[in-house]
Amino acid sequence: MSLRDNHYRRPELFGLLDERATPVPTVNAVATDLVRPVLSIREREVLMAWLAADSKLEAGRSLYIATGTMNTHIARIRTKYAAVGRPAPTKAALFARALQDGLTRLSDW
C-alpha cells in the first residue's frame, strides 16, 4: 500500500481530521474509502451561496459578507478537502464534492 492509499484510508494518521469526520455515503464500492471533511455550518452556507451565484461578490452580498471573507471561507473549504485527499481546485470540483457528500442534490438546482 502506498502512502497515498494510506492517506485515503487513514487520514487521521496525519492529524488532518477531527473525530467527527465520517465516510462519504455512496453506492460505489471504490468511493466508500473517501472521507468527508467536517465543514462548519457557515462554511456550508458560504459554499452553497457561491455555487448558486455567478460570482463571489454576488454570493457575499446575499450573505452580507465581504468578498474577502468569501475568499477566506472558500480557501478553508478547499484546504479541508485537500487534507482528506479530495482536492477541489475549481468551482466545478467543489460542486462535485458537495454532491458526493450529500450537501446538495442535482434536483435542488
Beta strands, then each sheet from edge to edge (+ up, - down):
strand 1: 22-23
strand 2: 35-36
sheet 1: 1+ 2-
end
